[in-house]
């Protein structure tokens, strides 16, 4: 054997050993053509930490855009690696249909029957024809929906949501897309059915040391993930990676600049923005992991008037642009930072024009630098007033801006009524057609949140829109309840 051949064999042996110890390396070892991206490695590392008990929780949610490889990692490869390391593990893989779950099961079995798998985990194998013809009393199952590990207690069982798990004790439960499509997700009956299966069937098969992984497309805020985050969010570790980087939120490993695509070579930013233009709601849910609910019961999309940027610029004379800021609360354990929200608006005649609205995931001092820059870029001048509610870190923002800038900062009166009550009070002014949105790429995100309220994940636009309407109509004595009922010809 030459030195080159010995070096090659040594490198191959090191590769094999690392594949047994690190799940992300195993992905490449068992598939030489696997195109490993940084987020694939991150998903694999989170899964390994869960399996080995080093994750902060025993429950992991993974939200990644469609066709970005999450099922390949979690549903097709993780079970085989886990059974190689821990052959007594009892695994259940669930999906919206038994057929899809069985597809995952067959993929796992193909991996485990490959020569590469035998090299990494020689002690873990499936039942062979020889085993099945043996006279031993112990027979090991190998079917599309279930297989067992020869010589061990471990197994894998595939089931559709709604399927039975009677008599099955589960060490690792993987749920991959419990709903098939938007039609099912929009159905309250179907969402209740999935929830009942999860609580009445799936959870009853777990024990104290069981681990769970939930990967899914976020079609709806009240989907399985949404309910779990509302009821027991602190019990879950959440890995959420958007298709387009649009804020400072997200895992620290995500070093993309804002506007960059997650996997440009396969799903370019240009293509993703086409998706957003065709269906902003679909893009927000499936690709950005922020589902919204259309048709909130307070404000409707069709109530807002629209005007082009060019038309607005031509009609505005010297009316001052005012600004309204809603500062974020402290970091939440389960969902990360809430964004701050800022809105630019002015009143021309009897109408309010929302010039721009933006979410900002910033902490001080970045927020303090951002505010003057935003105001300057959106029509701010010496007449402009910045309205800030003294909640969260708003009080500090007010004090610091008054110290370090020449901005005209005004502290708003702290509210005494609930958000819903306050928004219902200003909604007639929107309904009667007095509020215009100046055309811009911010419009859809703004409308998605406003019109989903009170069901939206965030509500900073709701607060600042209410502030703007109340402030800009402060001296107006028209009864807008009467206007909304058509009693004034305005």
Backbone torsions as a table, in degrees:
resi	resn	phi	psi	omega
1	UNK	NA	131.0	-179.6
2	UNK	-76.1	165.9	177.1
3	UNK	-60.3	-39.5	179.2
4	UNK	-62.2	-43.1	179.8
5	UNK	-66.3	-39.6	178.0
6	UNK	-64.8	-41.1	178.0
7	UNK	-62.7	-41.4	178.5
8	UNK	-61.4	-45.7	179.9
9	UNK	-64.3	-36.9	178.4
10	UNK	-65.3	-44.7	179.1
11	UNK	-63.8	-39.1	178.8
12	UNK	-64.3	-39.2	179.2
13	UNK	-66.9	-40.4	177.4
14	UNK	-64.7	-39.9	177.3
15	UNK	-60.9	-45.2	179.7
16	UNK	-61.3	-46.1	-178.2
17	UNK	-65.2	-39.5	179.0
18	UNK	-66.9	-34.8	178.1
19	UNK	-62.3	-33.4	178.5
20	UNK	-73.3	-24.8	-175.2
21	UNK	-100.1	-27.0	-177.8
22	UNK	-126.3	123.1	-174.9
23	UNK	-61.9	-41.9	-178.3
24	UNK	-62.5	-35.8	176.5
25	UNK	-68.4	-37.0	178.7
26	UNK	-59.0	-35.1	179.5
27	UNK	-58.2	-43.4	178.8
28	UNK	-75.7	-33.5	-178.4
29	UNK	-66.1	-40.8	-177.9
30	UNK	-85.9	-7.9	177.2
31	UNK	-146.4	97.1	-175.5
32	UNK	-62.8	-22.1	-178.7
33	UNK	-94.0	5.7	-176.6
34	UNK	-65.0	127.3	-178.9
35	UNK	-93.9	91.3	-175.3
36	UNK	-76.0	121.7	174.1
37	UNK	-106.9	164.8	-176.2
38	UNK	-59.0	-36.1	-177.5
39	UNK	-76.3	-26.2	173.0
40	UNK	-63.3	-44.4	179.2
41	UNK	-63.6	-39.2	179.1
42	UNK	-64.5	-44.9	177.9
43	UNK	-60.4	-45.2	-179.3
44	UNK	-62.2	-41.7	-179.6
45	UNK	-66.4	-38.2	177.6
46	UNK	-64.4	-42.4	178.7
47	UNK	-63.0	-43.7	179.3
48	UNK	-63.0	-41.3	178.5
49	UNK	-61.6	-37.2	176.8
50	UNK	-64.3	-49.1	-177.5
51	UNK	-61.3	-40.3	-175.5
52	UNK	-88.9	-0.5	174.4
53	UNK	80.7	17.8	179.0
54	UNK	-101.5	-2.5	173.5
55	UNK	-74.9	147.4	-178.9
56	UNK	-59.0	-26.4	179.4
57	UNK	-127.3	169.5	176.4
58	UNK	-98.3	14.1	-178.0
59	UNK	-134.8	130.7	-174.4
60	UNK	-129.4	126.5	171.6
61	UNK	-107.2	137.0	179.6
62	UNK	-128.5	119.0	178.2
63	UNK	-118.5	113.2	-178.7
64	UNK	-137.1	148.3	-178.1
65	UNK	-60.3	161.0	177.5
66	UNK	-59.1	147.6	175.8
67	UNK	61.0	32.9	176.7
68	UNK	-114.5	13.1	167.8
69	UNK	90.6	12.3	-177.3
70	UNK	-69.1	-38.7	-179.6
71	UNK	-70.1	-35.8	177.6
72	UNK	-58.2	-42.5	-178.2
73	UNK	-73.9	-53.3	-168.6
74	UNK	-83.3	-45.4	-172.9
75	UNK	-91.4	-28.5	-176.9
76	UNK	-99.7	-31.3	-173.6
77	UNK	-110.2	-35.8	-177.1
78	UNK	-59.9	-43.7	179.7
79	UNK	-57.9	-40.5	-178.8
80	UNK	-68.0	-40.6	178.3
81	UNK	-65.7	-41.4	-179.9
82	UNK	-63.6	-43.1	179.7
83	UNK	-69.9	-27.4	174.6
84	UNK	-68.8	-42.8	179.5
85	UNK	-75.8	-41.1	-174.1
86	UNK	-132.4	81.3	-170.5
87	UNK	-68.7	-7.3	177.2
88	UNK	-93.2	3.5	-177.0
89	UNK	-70.5	134.9	178.4
90	UNK	-103.2	113.8	-171.2
91	UNK	-117.4	137.5	171.2
92	UNK	-120.5	130.7	175.0
93	UNK	-114.3	121.6	-176.3
94	UNK	-119.8	148.0	174.3
95	UNK	-148.9	-179.8	-174.0
96	UNK	-64.4	-21.6	177.0
97	UNK	-137.1	152.2	177.3
98	UNK	-63.5	-34.3	-179.9
99	UNK	-62.4	-44.5	179.1
100	UNK	-66.7	-42.1	178.4
101	UNK	-59.6	-39.7	178.6
102	UNK	-69.9	-30.6	174.6
103	UNK	-61.3	-43.2	175.9
104	UNK	-61.4	-42.4	-178.4
105	UNK	-61.7	-42.9	179.3
106	UNK	-65.1	-37.8	177.6
107	UNK	-64.0	-39.9	177.7
108	UNK	-61.9	-45.2	-178.6
109	UNK	-64.5	-38.0	177.9
110	UNK	-62.4	-40.7	177.1
111	UNK	-62.8	-44.8	-175.8
112	UNK	-70.4	-18.9	178.0
113	UNK	-95.0	1.4	-178.5
114	UNK	-80.5	154.5	177.1
115	UNK	-60.1	-36.2	-179.1
116	UNK	-62.2	-40.3	179.0
117	UNK	-65.3	-42.3	178.6
118	UNK	-61.5	-31.1	176.7
119	UNK	-70.1	-39.3	-177.4
120	UNK	-78.9	-43.8	-176.5
121	UNK	-128.4	75.2	-177.3
122	UNK	-66.4	-19.3	-177.7
123	UNK	-88.7	-2.6	-179.7
124	UNK	-116.9	120.0	179.9
125	UNK	-148.1	160.4	177.7
126	UNK	-92.2	168.8	179.9
127	UNK	-66.0	134.1	177.3
128	UNK	-103.3	174.2	177.0
129	UNK	-60.7	-36.7	178.1
130	UNK	-62.8	-41.9	177.8
131	UNK	-61.8	-40.8	-175.6
132	UNK	-71.6	-25.8	179.0
133	UNK	-90.3	-3.5	-178.0
134	UNK	-66.9	154.0	177.4
135	UNK	-86.6	0.4	177.7
136	UNK	-59.0	145.4	-179.7
137	UNK	-70.1	-26.2	-179.9
138	UNK	-86.8	114.2	178.7
139	UNK	-107.9	135.9	-178.4
140	UNK	-103.0	128.5	-175.8
141	UNK	-76.0	141.5	167.6
142	UNK	-148.0	96.5	178.0
143	UNK	-126.4	174.7	178.0
144	UNK	-61.3	-37.8	-174.7
145	UNK	-97.2	-4.2	-178.7
146	UNK	-164.3	139.9	172.6
147	UNK	-146.8	155.7	-178.8
148	UNK	-120.3	158.4	179.6
149	UNK	-93.9	124.1	-177.4
150	UNK	-62.4	128.2	177.5
151	UNK	80.8	5.5	-178.5
152	UNK	-138.9	173.3	-178.8
153	UNK	-90.9	-8.6	-175.0
154	UNK	-70.2	153.4	177.1
155	UNK	-157.3	169.0	172.2
156	UNK	-129.9	133.3	178.9
157	UNK	-129.7	130.6	179.3
158	UNK	-100.5	138.2	-178.3
159	UNK	-150.3	146.4	173.0
160	UNK	-87.1	151.1	176.4
161	UNK	-60.4	126.4	-172.2
162	UNK	105.8	-14.4	179.4
163	UNK	-79.8	163.8	-175.9
164	UNK	-84.5	145.8	172.8
165	UNK	-128.8	25.7	-177.2
166	UNK	-56.3	130.2	176.6
167	UNK	80.5	3.9	-177.9
168	UNK	-102.5	120.2	172.8
169	UNK	-94.0	130.3	-169.9
170	UNK	-115.7	126.2	172.3
171	UNK	-91.0	-36.6	179.1
172	UNK	-134.9	119.6	177.1
173	UNK	-112.1	124.6	-179.8
174	UNK	-115.6	120.8	175.7
175	UNK	-112.3	117.1	-177.1
176	UNK	-116.6	105.4	-179.3
177	UNK	54.5	81.8	178.9
178	UNK	-72.5	-12.4	174.7
179	UNK	-121.0	145.9	-172.1
180	UNK	-80.4	-42.4	-171.6
181	UNK	-158.2	-177.2	-177.2
182	UNK	-64.4	-33.7	-178.8
183	UNK	-61.5	-45.6	177.4
184	UNK	-66.9	-40.8	-177.4
185	UNK	-64.3	-33.9	-179.7
186	UNK	-75.9	-15.3	-177.7
187	UNK	-83.2	116.3	177.9
188	UNK	-62.7	-35.8	178.5
189	UNK	-61.8	-44.0	-178.9
190	UNK	-68.8	-39.5	178.7
191	UNK	-62.0	-38.4	177.5
192	UNK	-66.0	-36.3	-179.8
193	UNK	-65.4	-43.0	178.4
194	UNK	-65.1	-42.2	179.2
195	UNK	-62.7	-42.7	179.7
196	UNK	-64.5	-40.1	177.9
197	UNK	-63.8	-42.8	-179.1
198	UNK	-62.3	-46.5	-175.6
199	UNK	-78.8	-36.9	-172.4
200	UNK	-93.6	-20.3	-178.2
201	UNK	-116.7	-61.7	-173.7
202	UNK	-61.2	-53.1	-176.5
203	UNK	-63.6	-29.3	-177.8
204	UNK	-70.2	-13.6	-179.7
205	UNK	-97.0	0.7	-179.2
206	UNK	-92.3	161.6	176.1
207	UNK	-130.4	-174.9	-173.2
208	UNK	-57.2	-34.1	-175.5
209	UNK	-102.1	9.0	180.0
210	UNK	-67.0	151.5	178.6
211	UNK	-121.8	148.2	-178.3
212	UNK	-127.8	142.8	170.3
213	UNK	-128.9	129.4	176.9
214	UNK	-121.8	116.4	173.5
215	UNK	-121.4	133.0	-175.5
216	UNK	-162.6	160.1	171.7
217	UNK	-84.9	126.4	-176.3
218	UNK	-83.3	85.9	179.3
219	UNK	-77.8	-29.4	-166.8
220	UNK	-150.6	145.8	-179.4
221	UNK	-66.9	-24.8	-178.9
222	UNK	-100.8	25.5	175.6
223	UNK	-74.6	-177.1	-176.5
224	UNK	-57.4	-44.7	179.8
225	UNK	-63.5	-42.7	-179.5
226	UNK	-60.4	-43.2	179.7
227	UNK	-66.8	-40.8	-180.0
228	UNK	-65.5	-39.3	179.3
229	UNK	-67.3	-33.8	178.4
230	UNK	-72.9	-38.0	-172.5
231	UNK	-91.8	-29.3	-176.2
232	UNK	-149.5	42.1	-173.6
233	UNK	-56.8	-35.9	-178.1
234	UNK	-69.8	-13.0	-179.9
235	UNK	-86.8	-5.0	-175.9
236	UNK	-117.5	141.2	166.4
237	UNK	-92.7	128.0	-174.9
238	UNK	-114.8	125.0	173.0
239	UNK	-113.2	107.5	-177.3
240	UNK	-122.5	121.3	-175.9
241	UNK	-127.0	113.6	-178.8
242	UNK	-77.1	156.6	178.6
243	UNK	-67.6	-37.6	177.1
244	UNK	-118.1	127.1	176.7
245	UNK	-69.4	116.5	-176.6
246	UNK	-128.8	6.8	178.5
247	UNK	-161.2	177.1	178.1
248	UNK	-82.1	-3.7	179.0
249	UNK	-69.7	162.8	173.5
250	UNK	116.8	175.4	-178.9
251	UNK	-64.9	149.3	-178.5
252	UNK	-64.0	-22.6	178.1
253	UNK	-69.9	-16.2	-179.8
254	UNK	-83.0	94.0	-176.2
255	UNK	-96.7	14.6	179.3
256	UNK	-63.7	151.8	169.3
257	UNK	-80.7	156.1	178.8
258	UNK	-59.4	135.6	-178.5
259	UNK	96.1	-10.1	-179.1
260	UNK	-82.8	143.9	178.1
261	UNK	-79.4	155.6	-179.6
262	UNK	-70.1	-40.2	-177.2
263	UNK	-139.0	76.6	-171.3
264	UNK	-56.9	-37.7	-177.2
265	UNK	-65.0	-28.6	-176.9
266	UNK	-106.4	-38.3	180.0
267	UNK	-134.3	91.9	-173.1
268	UNK	-69.9	158.5	177.0
269	UNK	-61.2	-37.2	179.3
270	UNK	-62.2	-44.7	179.5
271	UNK	-65.8	-41.5	-179.5
272	UNK	-64.8	-36.9	178.0
273	UNK	-70.0	-27.8	172.4
274	UNK	-63.7	-41.5	176.7
275	UNK	-59.9	-44.1	-178.9
276	UNK	-63.4	-41.3	179.6
277	UNK	-64.8	-38.4	-179.7
278	UNK	-70.6	-40.1	-176.9
279	UNK	-151.9	87.6	-179.1
280	UNK	-56.8	-36.0	-177.7
281	UNK	-68.7	-43.2	177.3
282	UNK	-62.1	-43.6	179.8
283	UNK	-61.2	-45.1	-178.8
284	UNK	-61.3	-40.0	-176.6
285	UNK	-79.0	-58.7	-171.9
286	UNK	-73.6	-38.3	-171.1
287	UNK	-100.2	-29.7	-178.0
288	UNK	-105.8	-4.1	178.5
289	UNK	65.9	29.0	178.5
290	UNK	-126.8	80.7	-179.8
291	UNK	-68.0	145.0	176.4
292	UNK	-125.3	159.8	178.7
293	UNK	-112.1	121.6	179.4
294	UNK	-75.4	154.3	171.7
295	UNK	73.4	46.1	172.9
296	UNK	-55.9	157.9	-170.3
297	UNK	-93.1	15.2	179.6
298	UNK	-115.1	-53.4	-178.0
299	UNK	-124.3	138.3	179.0
300	UNK	-105.6	149.5	-179.2
301	UNK	-58.5	-39.8	-174.5
302	UNK	-70.2	-10.6	177.9
303	UNK	-72.7	-26.6	-178.5
304	UNK	-77.7	136.6	172.1
305	UNK	-87.1	161.1	179.1
306	UNK	-130.9	150.9	178.4
307	UNK	-147.6	142.2	-179.3
308	UNK	-73.2	158.1	178.0
309	UNK	-59.5	-41.0	-179.1
310	UNK	-64.6	-44.4	180.0
311	UNK	-64.2	-41.5	-179.5
312	UNK	-65.0	-43.8	-179.4
313	UNK	-61.9	-37.9	-178.6
314	UNK	-69.9	-35.0	-175.0
315	UNK	-86.9	-22.3	-178.6
316	UNK	-76.7	133.1	179.8
317	UNK	-104.8	-87.9	178.7
318	UNK	-127.9	20.9	178.1
319	UNK	-63.9	131.0	-176.9
320	UNK	-71.7	145.2	173.8
321	UNK	-93.0	127.5	179.0
322	UNK	-112.7	159.9	-171.8
323	UNK	-129.5	145.7	-175.1
324	UNK	-132.9	124.4	-172.4
325	UNK	-120.2	130.0	173.4
326	UNK	-115.9	111.6	-176.2
327	UNK	-84.7	152.2	-175.2
328	UNK	-78.3	155.2	171.8
329	UNK	-80.9	178.8	179.5
330	UNK	-66.3	164.7	-178.6
331	UNK	-59.3	135.1	176.3
332	UNK	-94.3	143.8	-176.7
333	UNK	-61.5	-42.3	-170.3
334	UNK	-93.4	-29.5	-171.9
335	UNK	-117.7	-1.5	-179.3
336	UNK	79.8	-165.1	-177.8
337	UNK	-68.5	142.3	161.3
338	UNK	-78.2	150.2	176.9
339	UNK	-81.6	155.0	163.3
340	UNK	-79.5	155.0	177.6
341	UNK	-127.4	140.5	177.3
342	UNK	-134.8	143.4	-174.5
343	UNK	-136.7	137.8	175.8
344	UNK	-109.2	128.6	-177.3
345	UNK	-150.0	153.3	173.0
346	UNK	-143.6	163.1	178.6
347	UNK	-112.9	129.2	175.4
348	UNK	-124.6	112.9	-175.0
349	UNK	64.9	-126.3	-179.3
350	UNK	-99.8	15.9	-175.4
351	UNK	-122.3	148.7	175.4
352	UNK	-105.9	135.7	179.9
353	UNK	-117.9	116.5	175.5
354	UNK	-85.2	110.1	-173.0
355	UNK	-81.5	-35.5	-179.6
356	UNK	-167.8	152.8	173.5
357	UNK	-144.5	140.4	-174.3
358	UNK	-146.9	141.1	170.0
359	UNK	-93.0	142.3	-178.9
360	UNK	-136.9	113.0	176.4
361	UNK	-88.6	76.0	-174.9
362	UNK	-130.3	144.5	172.3
363	UNK	-111.5	158.2	178.1
364	UNK	-64.3	145.4	5.0
365	UNK	-87.1	-1.0	-178.7
366	UNK	-59.8	-37.1	179.3
367	UNK	-64.1	-39.7	-179.5
368	UNK	-66.2	-31.8	176.0
369	UNK	-76.3	-35.0	-176.6
370	UNK	-67.4	-41.7	-171.4
371	UNK	-58.6	-53.8	178.9
372	UNK	-61.8	-36.3	179.0
373	UNK	-63.8	-42.6	179.5
374	UNK	-64.1	-45.6	-178.7
375	UNK	-62.3	-42.3	180.0
376	UNK	-64.3	-37.1	-177.6
377	UNK	-78.3	-11.7	-175.4
378	UNK	-126.4	43.2	169.6
379	UNK	86.8	9.7	179.6
380	UNK	-71.3	144.0	174.4
381	UNK	-149.5	-165.6	-175.1
382	UNK	-66.0	-22.0	178.9
383	UNK	-81.3	-15.0	-173.5
384	UNK	-70.0	144.1	175.6
385	UNK	-118.1	135.2	173.9
386	UNK	-101.2	115.4	-179.2
387	UNK	-96.6	125.3	-177.8
388	UNK	-130.8	127.5	175.0
389	UNK	-79.9	132.7	-176.1
390	UNK	-79.8	53.0	175.4
391	UNK	-114.1	173.0	-178.1
392	UNK	49.1	-124.2	176.9
393	UNK	-99.5	18.7	-179.6
394	UNK	-59.4	-39.1	179.6
395	UNK	-60.1	-44.3	179.3
396	UNK	-65.4	-40.6	178.4
397	UNK	-60.2	-45.2	179.6
398	UNK	-58.8	-50.4	-177.7
399	UNK	-62.2	-43.7	-176.2
400	UNK	-71.8	-38.9	178.1
401	UNK	-65.2	-36.9	177.5
402	UNK	-66.6	-26.4	-179.3
403	UNK	-82.9	-42.4	-170.1
404	UNK	-102.6	-3.2	-177.2
405	UNK	-137.7	171.4	176.2
406	UNK	-102.1	13.4	-179.4
407	UNK	-64.5	146.5	175.4
408	UNK	-86.7	94.3	-174.4
409	UNK	-99.6	129.4	-179.0
410	UNK	-123.3	132.9	178.5
411	UNK	-85.3	122.4	179.2
412	UNK	-77.4	159.3	179.2
413	UNK	-72.8	126.5	178.8
414	UNK	-58.1	135.6	-177.4
415	UNK	-72.2	152.2	175.7
416	UNK	-110.7	-22.9	179.4
417	UNK	-94.7	167.0	178.2
418	UNK	-69.9	163.3	177.6
419	UNK	-58.3	-43.6	-178.1
420	UNK	-61.8	-45.4	179.7
421	UNK	-61.6	-45.0	-178.5
422	UNK	-63.7	-39.8	-177.3
423	UNK	-72.3	-33.2	176.6
424	UNK	-64.9	-31.7	179.5
425	UNK	-66.3	-40.5	-177.2
426	UNK	-88.4	-14.3	-174.6
427	UNK	-60.0	-33.4	177.5
428	UNK	-60.3	-29.7	179.7
429	UNK	-69.6	-27.7	174.5
430	UNK	-79.4	-42.4	-176.8
431	UNK	-61.2	-34.1	-177.6
432	UNK	-84.4	9.4	171.9
433	UNK	83.2	22.4	-177.6
434	UNK	-91.0	-4.7	-176.1
435	UNK	-115.1	122.4	179.6
436	UNK	-107.9	143.7	170.3
437	UNK	-105.8	124.8	175.8
438	UNK	-75.3	128.9	-173.5
439	UNK	-55.7	133.9	179.1
440	UNK	-176.0	167.9	-177.3
441	UNK	-72.6	-4.0	177.7
442	UNK	-85.8	-14.9	-171.3
443	UNK	-56.2	-46.3	-174.1
444	UNK	-67.1	-43.7	178.4
445	UNK	-62.0	-39.4	178.7
446	UNK	-63.2	-49.4	-178.5
447	UNK	-66.1	-37.8	178.9
448	UNK	-56.4	-44.6	-178.5
449	UNK	-73.7	-46.8	-177.4
450	UNK	-59.6	-44.7	-173.6
451	UNK	-83.9	-10.6	173.9
452	UNK	-90.1	-18.2	-178.6
453	UNK	-58.6	135.8	11.1
454	UNK	-93.7	21.3	-177.0
455	UNK	-97.9	-3.5	-177.5
456	UNK	-73.7	153.0	178.7
457	UNK	-65.8	-40.1	178.8
458	UNK	-115.8	159.2	-179.0
459	UNK	-142.9	20.9	-177.6
460	UNK	-64.4	-32.9	177.7
461	UNK	-67.6	-34.0	178.3
462	UNK	-61.4	-47.3	-179.8
463	UNK	-60.3	-51.4	-173.0
464	UNK	-74.2	-28.0	173.1
465	UNK	-64.6	-42.9	177.1
466	UNK	-61.4	-42.7	177.5
467	UNK	-59.5	-46.2	-176.7
468	UNK	-61.6	-47.4	-179.0
469	UNK	-62.5	-46.9	179.9
470	UNK	-62.4	-42.4	-177.6
471	UNK	-68.6	-47.3	-174.7
472	UNK	-73.6	-18.5	175.1
473	UNK	-106.4	18.0	-172.9
474	UNK	-58.2	-38.7	-176.7
475	UNK	-95.4	9.0	-177.7
476	UNK	-91.1	124.3	-177.2
477	UNK	-99.7	13.5	177.6
478	UNK	-72.6	138.4	176.7
479	UNK	-83.5	103.6	-175.7
480	UNK	-76.4	-14.6	169.5
481	UNK	-65.2	-38.8	178.3
482	UNK	-69.0	-39.6	-179.6
483	UNK	-60.7	-44.8	-176.1
484	UNK	-65.1	-21.0	178.7
485	UNK	-93.8	6.5	174.9
486	UNK	80.7	22.2	-176.3
487	UNK	-91.9	-5.3	172.4
488	UNK	-123.3	140.4	178.4
489	UNK	-85.8	59.4	-176.1
490	UNK	-107.5	NA	NA
